[in-house]
Structures are given as C-alpha cells and as structure tokens.
Amino acid sequence: MRITILQGAFLPVPTLRGGATEKMWFELGKQFCSKGHTVTHISRRFPGLPNSEIIDGVKHIRIKGYDWPSNPLVIKFLDFIYTLRSLSALPQADILITNTFWAPILASFFQSRVGKIVVDVARIPKGQMRFYHTVAYLRANSSSVKQAILAEAPYLCNKIIVIPNPLPYSPPPLSPKKTERLILYCGRIHPEKGIELLLRAFDLACKRGLRNWSLRLVGSTDVSAGGGGSAWFKHIVNKFSCEGLPVEWFGPLYNEQLLQDQYNRAPIFVYPSIADKGESFGMAPLEAMAFGAVPIVSSIACFQDFIKPEANGLIFDHRSASSASLLSTEILKLVNNPKIRDELSKNALQVRQSHHPSTIADQFLSYFNRLL
C-alpha cells in the first residue's frame, strides 16, 4: 500500500533536535518500507538536510517549518500555515498518518487523493478531538490517551485504536554487565518533568547513606527544544550546587549512538514527571528498559501500560506531599539490593520483543489493511 507520514512544523526528521514522535515515525516508515510498502515522509525543512532524499527506501520531502515558539496560540497559527503548505506536497496515497493539529481537518477535503486519515494521538488531547469525526482512525499510544479521547468525543469510540509506541530503533546488542554507579535521567530539562523533585530525592538519598553514585541529567534546557529556559535552569543549578551533590548536567544528545551509550551505562533510570495532563506514553523509560536500566517513574497512568511495579520497574506517588522521600526510598531500594535490581533489569529487557519496531509496525499494518 501507499503510506504518507506527515509530521509537524517544528522538528526535523531525522531527529537532529530530538522529538520522540518524530524518532518513532522515522523508524516505523523504514519498517513499513521493508515490508513491501511505498512510504513518503513529510517533515520540516532544516539546514543541512536536503529538501528531498531517500533514506532506507523511504522518500523524504521537507517543507518550510519553524522553530518552536513559546506562545500556544502562535504554535497553532504556525501549524495552520505549515499544514496548508503541506497539502500540495501530499502524494496520492492509501493511508495518511499525521500528528499535526490542522491536517486531520484540512486534509479531509482531499481524502480521495491523500488517502484515509489516521491521526496519531501521542499526547493528551486538548479539545481538538471533536473536530476529527471524518478520520478513519484515532490511534492512541496508551490507555490513558484513549480515555482522554473518549472524554472529549465519546461518539468516536469505534474509531479509537490503541497501539503502543515502539522502540525508535531495532535494539543493538547489549554491552557487558553494567559496572558504573549511575542514576540517569534523559528528556527535556523542564519543571513539569520533575527535575527539582529528582534533585531533592537524590539529595535525600545521599543523606540517607547513598555513596559513590552519581546523578546524570541529559537533555535540553532551551525553550525552542521544549526546555524550561536559561533563567529557570540557572535557579535550579544554584539552588542545589551548594549541597555538593555528585550531579552531572549533560546537554541534549541528538546522536543516537551517544544516547544509547548513556542507557547502556546506567543501571537505574529515573523519570519523575509531574505532568499529569502532559504525559501520554514515556519513550525515554522504554528506551532505557531496552538497555536493561531499571526504570523508576511517577504514578502517571500511561507509564503503567508497560512498567509493572516490582516486576520490571518501580513506581512512586508523585502527588504525595512526601514525594521526594518516596522517590528517595525507591532509589535506595535498587542501590542497596543488587539481586532485586538484576531481576527487574532482566524483566525490563522484554520490551525488546514486545515493543520492537517490526512488531508495532505489523500492528499498524493490520489496521490499515482493515481500512482498505
């Protein structure tokens, strides 16, 4: 079949500036192509990337996009302009997959040319679902996203499908046994990701006896990349630097090999997001699990689709008044019990099969075949 993937206006593909959704569809496009389908991937034009090229059989077309603005209204306006621009670039196809706000509405007038529309709902919706009644499927990446769609537009219940995010690459061979005493966080450096909560919990763990372990935070603070900005970051660094904590601040790692190396090194991965209405899946914990890092995550519902407490990871109550203490306790549980840590790590590795890109691609293709 002929499949088009239309990404948003703000991040390039391949992911030179990060972006879990962009990374995922870059890999899934290659998987569809390897299974005999024709794939066109449309994304933002970006310096250093040609306007058109073929990567692993996928035809990439890049159109003018924008840097990420901070104003939500400006985001919607720029997305509208970008989507209008994209309509002329959409080829004749059977299926159009998109995660932009406006494409499900605007492209619906051209379905005979662009194909049946599948909306990739990879975030908690904010009222737009009721405008998408003409699409073929609303793909939710977690059960919590499905419930959020139903809350907005219950009459679309028969169009909702739940397919988890895949790993954004075929997992490479594992490194030898982890020996580095490292607690890792990878993601946007932003208040809603629970960065301050993590630092307080690490401080408490050190005061409770944690020795010779370091905390490493990998990610961007730039607003244009979804970070919390330089003023907030400076405040956080100053607040905790006087504690003398062994904290390493890395910038963003957009090179896949370098990022995988961080996951490979870390026995423990912490993702303490407090964004109850913002988290929809949790790609970073999934990637960490694929390298045997044991995840500790907050109790946001979407994480529980693939992280089972005391089986392949740990979950703490981020809404509690003593959330930092609870997180500290979970960190110390893994640090002080290598046997438990090794067992959870072994179980975490099962995502290499359950969330392999080929496995998830087959799930998508099964639904696409039903449409056709």
N, C-alpha and C positions, 0 to 999 in steps of 0.2 A: 504494500500500500504506500501511498504518498503522504508523508507526515511533515508538517511545518511546526517548528517551535518558535514562538515569538516571546522574547524576553523584554524586560522593562528598559526604561530610558537612562538608567543611572550607572550601571555597572557593565564593564566589558566582558566578553566571552572569547577566549579562555579567561579565567578569573585572575586578571592582573591586579585587581583591587579587592579580592575576596568576594564573598557572596555565596552562601550555602545553596541557595536555589539555583543560581547560575552554574555553580560547580556540578550540581546534581544533573541538570538537563544537558550539560556538555557531555557528561558520561553516558546518560541514557540515549542521547542522539546517536552516539557511536554504537551502542548496543543494538538499537533498532536497525541501524545500517548493517551491522554484522549478521543480523538475522534475515537479511534479504530485502529490506525496505528502503525506499528513497526518502532521504531526510534533508530538509533545509532548515537552518538555524539562523534566525534574525536577531540581532542584538545591537548594542550601542557602538557607534564608530569611536575609535580610540587611537591616540598616537602610537605608532609602532606596529599597528595591526592593519593589514590591507583591507580595502573595502569589500573585497570578495576573495575567498580562497576555499580550498577543500582540505579538511582535516579528517583523516581516517574514514574517508568516504562521505563525510557529511559536508554539504555545501553551506558555507557561512557567508551571510550577507550582512553588512554593517551599515547602519544609517545614523544620521546625526542625532546625538543624545546630549545629556547634560550632566554636570556634577550635581551631587545630591544637595538640595537646599535644605535649610532648617525649618522653613515655614511649610506646614502641611498643605495649605491652600496653593502655594506655589508648586508643590510636588504634584498635585492633581492637575494643575494647569499645564505644566511641562509634559506630564504623562499624556494629556489630551493631544498636544501638538505632536508629540513623538508618535502616538498611535495613528493619527491622521496621516503622518508621513509614511508610516509602515504599510498602510493599506495598498499602496501602489507597488510595494516590494513583495507582497504575499503571492506566492506562486499558486498555480492550480494544484489542489491537494484533496485528499480524502479526509484528513484529520488536521485541525489546527489546535495546538496546545498553547495556552497563554497564561501568564501570571500578571498581566497589566490590568489596571483598573478599568480602562475605557475599551479595550479591544473586544471583550465579550458583547458589548453594546454596539459598537460601530461596525465590527466585522459581521454581525448577524445579518446585515443587509446584503452581504455578498457570499452567503454560505454555499451557493451553487458553484462558486469558484474556489473559495478558500477551504471548503470542507466543513465537516461537523465540528463544532467548537467544544473543546474540553477545557474548562477553567481549572487551573492549578491553584487551589486554595491552600497556600502554605503558611498562612498567618491567620490569626483570629480575625474574622471579618468585622467591619465597622459600619454596617448598614447597607453595603452595596449589593448583597445577595439578591434582594428583591428585584433588582434590575436585570437579573440574568436568567429570566424564565425561558428564553429562547435557546439556550445552550443545550448540548446533548448530555454532558456530564459535569458535575461539580466534584472534582477529585479532592477529598480531604486527606491530609497526610497523617492525621491522628484521630482518635475517637473524640478527643476534646474539641477539635475543629469541626467535626461532624455535628456535635451537639450545638456548637455556636451557630452553624449554618441553619440547623433546624429551628433554633430560637428566633432567627431573623425571618426565615421563609419556610415554614413547615410544609407548605404546599409543594415544595421542591424535593420532598423526601425520596421520591423514586428516582431522582437524578443524582443522588449523592452516592459516591463510591469512596471507600476508604482503602488507600494503598499507601503503605509507609514509604518514607524516603529511603532510597538505597544508600549504601556507601558511595561516595563520589568517585570511586576508582576500584578496580579489581585489587584486592588486598595483596601486597607483596609478601614475600617470605618474612617470617618473624626473625628478629635479632636473637642472639643468645640471652640467657636469663638476665633479667634486669638487676643491676647492682647499684645504680645511682639512687641516692636517697632524695627523691624529688617529688614534690607535690605540684601538679601542673594545672593551670587554667589557660584555655585558648578561647578567644572570642573577642567581641567588642569590649573595649575598656570604657564602660558606661555605668552610671549609677544603677540602672534597672537590672544590670547583670549581677548585682550583689557584691560588687568589688569591695566596698567598705566592710560588709558583713564577713567576707572571706578573710580580710586582713585582721579584723577583730578576733575571729575564730582562731586564726593562726597564732596570733599573739597569746591568746588564752592557752592554746595547746603548748606553746613554749613555756609558759609559766607553770603548766601542769607537768612538765617533765620532758617535753619533746626536745631531743638533742640531735644535732648533726643532720637535720633535714632542712631543705630549702624550699621556698615557695617561688615558683616562676610564673609570671603572667605574660602571655603572648597575645598581642592584639593592638589595634589602632585606637588612639585617643582622638583622632581628627573627626570633627563634626561631619566632614564630607564623606567619611567612611563609616559613619554611624557611631562614632565615639562620643565621649562626654565633653570634649573640648579641653583646651590647654589650662584654663583657669581652674576648672574643677579638678583636673589631674594634678596640678601643682599643689592644690589644697590637700589632696589625699596623700601625696608623697610627703609633704611637710608634716602632716598630722602623725604619720607612722614612722618617719625616719628617725625620730628621737628615741623610739623604742629599741633601735639597734637590731631589728629583725632581719634574718637572712632572706630578704626578698629581692628577686631579680626581675626588673622590668624590661621585657623584650618589646621591640616594636612589632608591627604586623609581619607575618611570614607568608608571602604570597607564592613563594616557590614550594611546590608540592613536596619535593624531597626533603627540604629543610623542616617543613611542618610535620611530615611523617616521622622524621628523626626525633622530634620532641615527644611525640606519642610513644615511640619505641623506647625512649629513655625512662619515662615516668611510670612508677608502679601505681601511683594514685592520681586520679584526675578529679578535680572539684569544679562543679558548675552550679553555683549557688544563686541562680537567677531569682529575682523577686518580682518579675514582670508577669503577674498572674494573667493579665489580659494581652500580653505580648508574645509569650512563648507558644509555639504551635507544634514543635517537634523536638528539636535538640540534636542538631547534626554533630556538634563538637563531641558530646558524650559518646555518640555512636561510633565516631571515628576513633576515639580513644579506646573504646572497648575492642575494636578490631585489632589493636596492638597489645591487648592484654592489660591495659591500665584499668584499674578498678574504679568505677565512677561513684562519686558522692554527689547527689543532686538534691535540689529543693523539691518540695512536695507538689509542684505544679503537675497537673493531671497528665499532660502529654508525655512526660518522661516515663510514666508508668506503663506505657504501651510496650516498652522494650526493656525497661530496668525493673527487675523484680527484687524487692528488699530481701537482703540476706541470702539471695540466690546468685545474682550476678552483679550486685552493686548495693549501695546503701542510699537511703532517702532520709532527710531530716525535715522537720517542720519549720519552714522559713517564716511562717506567720506568727510563731510563738514569740512572746516577749523575751524569752531566753534563747533565741535562735542561734546566736553566736556560740553560746555554751553547748547547744545541741550539736552544732557542726563540729566544734572542737572535739567533742566526745567521739564522733564518728571517725574523725581523722586519727585520733589516738587508738581507736579500736583496730584500724588497719595497720598502723605503725607498730603496735605492740603485739600483734598476732599474725606473724608471717604465714602460719598454716591457713588461717581464715582468708588472708589476702590471696594466697596462691589458689585456693579453691574458687574464690569469686572470680579471679583472673581467668582461670580455665573456663568457667562457665560464660564469662563475658565474650570470649573468643567465638562463641557460636554465632554471633552476628555476622561473621564472615560468610556463613552459608545463608542464614535467614534473610539478610539484607544485602546480599551480593547484587551488583548491578544487573547481572543477567537474570537473576531470579525475579527482581522487581520489574524489569523490562517485560518479561513474559506475562506478568500480571496486567500491565498496561495493555499489551497487545491483545490479550484475551478479551478485554472490554472493548477495545477498538474493533475487533472482529465482530462482536455482537452488534455494534452500531451499523456495520456495513453489510 
